[in-house]
Amino acid sequence: MEPGALGSIPVVELEVTGLERAGRLGDSLAVAYEVNPLVQWMFHDDLSQKRLRGLFTSLVEFGVKNGLVYASAADEGAAIWFPPIPETVDQLDVTTDTAQWSGGRRDAALAALAASRPTAPHFYLDAVGVVPDGRCRGTASTLLAPVLAMCDAGGVGGYLENSDSANSSFYRRQGFEEIGAIPMPEGAPVVVSMWRQPR
């Protein structure tokens, strides 16, 4: 687990040996996503920091074992990516380890998102978040930079879903462009799919 510095923010790629940090990163992502429109809709009356911490801690652990997780050295932010899956293989179920938190709304939303993902190989950004006190310092951009560099070097696209229009300009600065709105369950917020061509 070698730390590196991209820009002025120290970033670490987590390995399985770094799973002891999953709880701290889960806490940070829970704070970052507490006001996310899709998260609020999925959990409805069951939204709580305890639930979100459990969800994101489990997602960090799953990402470390099956994908790529980059974290700021102070654990105030993280990015969780999943690498390209061959077209002959079913889409990776990134929610396997968090099934105990699934409710009807969350299951329906995740099914809609999965059905709309591109079939072409791509790096999938499952989550990126920074606690409010750590924002506006380039942390999120730095967390995304290692995998975006991999995309460019390998000629592979990047993909994400965005339910918070306030984040659209940030993603566009990283090279992502909107594809269109994803058909979501009734009452769900607008979720836009975004694609990044390799540079």
Residue pairs with C-beta under 8 A, 6 or more apart in sequence:
1 12
1 13
1 14
1 15
1 17
1 18
2 12
2 13
3 10
3 11
3 12
3 73
4 10
4 11
4 12
4 146
5 11
6 142
6 145
6 146
7 138
7 141
7 142
7 145
8 137
8 138
9 72
9 73
9 137
9 138
9 139
9 142
9 143
10 72
10 73
11 70
11 71
11 72
11 73
11 142
11 143
11 145
11 146
12 18
12 70
12 71
12 72
12 73
13 68
13 69
13 70
13 146
14 21
14 22
14 25
14 60
14 64
14 69
14 70
14 71
15 64
16 64
16 65
18 64
19 61
19 64
21 60
21 71
21 75
22 57
22 60
22 61
22 64
23 53
23 57
24 75
25 56
25 57
25 60
25 69
25 71
25 75
25 78
26 53
26 54
26 55
26 56
26 57
26 58
26 59
26 60
27 53
27 56
27 57
28 75
28 76
28 77
28 78
28 129
28 130
28 131
29 52
29 56
29 59
29 60
29 78
29 127
29 129
30 49
30 52
30 53
30 55
30 56
31 49
31 129
31 131
31 132
32 77
32 129
32 130
32 131
32 132
33 39
33 52
33 56
33 127
33 129
34 47
34 49
34 52
36 163
36 164
37 163
37 164
37 189
38 109
38 163
38 188
38 189
38 191
39 47
39 52
40 47
41 105
41 109
41 187
41 188
41 189
42 103
42 105
42 106
42 109
43 51
43 52
43 103
43 105
43 106
44 103
44 105
46 103
51 101
54 98
54 101
55 98
55 101
56 127
58 97
58 98
58 101
59 80
59 94
59 97
59 98
59 126
59 127
60 69
60 78
60 80
61 97
62 94
62 96
62 97
62 98
63 69
63 80
63 81
63 82
63 94
63 126
66 82
66 92
66 94
67 80
67 81
67 82
67 83
67 94
67 126
68 80
68 81
68 82
68 83
68 146
68 147
69 78
69 79
69 80
69 81
70 78
70 79
70 81
70 143
70 144
70 146
70 147
71 77
71 78
71 79
71 143
72 78
72 130
72 134
72 139
72 142
72 143
74 134
76 130
76 131
76 133
76 134
76 139
77 128
77 129
77 130
77 131
77 134
77 139
77 140
77 143
78 127
78 128
78 129
78 143
79 125
79 127
79 128
79 140
79 143
79 144
79 147
80 125
80 126
80 127
80 128
81 123
81 124
81 125
81 126
81 147
82 92
82 94
82 123
82 124
82 126
83 123
84 121
84 122
84 123
84 156
85 91
85 92
85 121
86 121
87 119
87 120
87 121
91 114
91 117
94 124
94 126
95 102
95 110
102 110
105 185
105 188
108 185
108 188
109 184
109 185
109 188
112 182
112 183
112 184
112 185
112 188
112 191
113 161
113 182
113 191
116 161
116 182
116 183
116 193
117 124
117 159
117 193
118 157
118 159
118 195
120 157
121 156
121 157
122 156
122 157
122 158
122 159
122 195
123 147
123 150
123 151
123 156
123 157
123 158
123 159
124 158
124 159
124 160
125 144
125 147
125 158
125 159
125 160
128 140
128 143
128 144
129 140
130 139
130 140
130 143
140 170
141 170
141 173
141 174
144 174
147 158
148 158
148 174
148 175
148 196
150 156
151 157
151 158
151 196
151 198
152 198
152 199
154 198
155 198
156 198
157 195
157 196
157 197
157 198
158 175
158 176
158 195
158 196
159 193
159 194
159 195
159 196
160 171
160 176
160 193
160 194
161 182
161 191
161 192
161 193
161 194
162 168
162 171
162 191
162 192
162 193
162 194
163 189
163 190
163 191
163 192
165 190
165 192
168 178
168 192
171 194
174 196
175 196
175 197
175 199
176 194
176 195
176 196
177 194
177 195
177 196
177 197
178 192
178 193
178 194
179 192
179 193
179 194
179 195
180 192
180 193
181 190
181 191
181 192
181 193
182 191
182 192
182 193
184 190
184 191
